[in-house]
Amino acid sequence: MATVTAKYLGDLRVESTHVASGAKLVTDAPVDNHGKGEGFSPTDLCATALGACAMTIMGITAQAHGMDVTGTEMEIVKTMSANPRRIASLDVVFIMPDRPFTDKQKTMLERAAHTCPVHMSLHPDVRQNFVFRWAR
């Protein structure tokens, strides 16, 4: 059974459906690649997947060790290269909630982020930089 199905809508837009849940999303080509840039591009979704995956693994680690990372935020900067056109780098900044994390807990969460499946799946030529902003 498929995980995702998709349909080309025209105008460089694709509607994808998550089969198990029925959730839908539409991607649009970016302005710098003939699109309108009115939604996530496929490479934006790749960047988002990296950040969301890392946050999820941090959440699993936090649950397993009695920590709470609820409210963690992130900002992602995706940089494309021209020849070949591909993602050159992904800079992910995690803004951690204002809680009294110990140095050991901080290290544990930072290491967990680097074990996410998306991080491990991206080609080594895609530079991935994770930065953690700790409130304390």
N, C-alpha and C positions, 0 to 999 in steps of 0.2 A: 504494500500500500504506500502511496506517495506521502511524503511529508508536506510538500507544498505543491500547489498547482498554480499556473499563471496563464494570463491571457494578454496578448498585445492589444492595446486599445487604440493605437494610432497616435500620431503626434509625439512619438518617442516616449510614450507612457505604457507602463505594464502594471496590471492589477494582479497581485499575488494573493493566494488564499492559503492559510494554514489549515490543513485538512482536519486535524483533530479538533480544533476549536471553532473553525469557520471565520476566524479573524482575517480581515482583509487590509491590505495596504497598497498604495499606488506609488510607483516610482516615476520620476521624470528626469530626463537628461538634463545635466547642468547647462547653464547659459554658455559656458566656455566650450561646450561640446554639442552645439546645435539645438539645445533644448530651451525650455522656458524657465527652468529652475524654480518651478512652483511647488516642488515637493522634494522629498529625499531622493537623491540619486542612488544608483546601486552602490557606488563607492562610499557614499554617506552611510548607507546601511552597514557596510563592512566596518566602518569606523565606529558606528553605534554598537554593533555587535561586540567589538572588542571591549569597549567600555562597560557595556551591560554585562557581559560575561565575567569580566574581572570583578565587578561589583557583586555579582551573584556568588562567585566563589568566596569573596570576602565575607558576604553574609552567611554562607554555610560555615565558614571557619569561625565567625563570631558566635553563631548559635552553638556550635560544638564546644566553645570555650567560655560560655556565659557572658559574652560581650554584646553590646547593642550598637550597631552601626546605622540604625535608622536615621534618615536625614542626610546621609552622605550624598554629596552632589558631585557632578563631574563636568568638565569642559574638555572638548576635543578639538584639536586643530589637525585637519587633514591637509597634507601637501601632496600635490600631484606632480609627477614628472611628465615631460612632453614626449620623449622619444626613448623607449616606447611609452605610450600613455598608460600610466599605472599609478597606484598609490606609492609615493616615495617614502612618506613618513606619517606616523600617527603620534601626536603628542597628547597624552591624556593626563589631565590634572584632576586629582581626587581631592575634594574639599571635605575634610572629615568633620563630623559633628563635635561640638564643644563638650567633650567628656574626658574624665581623667584617665586616659589610656596610659598604661605603663610602657616603658621602652620595649619590654618583651612583647607586649600585645601589639604595639606599632609594627615591630619587625615581623611578627606572625602574619598580620594583615597584609603588609607590603609583599611578603613572600607569596602569600596565597594568591594575590592578584596576578603574579607572574606565572601561575600554574593554570590559568584558565585555558580551556580548550581552543578558543579562538586565537589567543596569543600563541599557543603552541602550533596552530595550524597555518598561520600566515608565513609566507616565504621569508627566509632570512634577509633578503634584500629590502624588505619593508622595515624601516627603522621604527621601532616601537619604544617610546619614552614615557614612562610612568612617573609622575611627580605627585607627592602627597603633601598636602597642606594640613598640618595638625594645628588645632586651635591652642593647644597647650604644649 
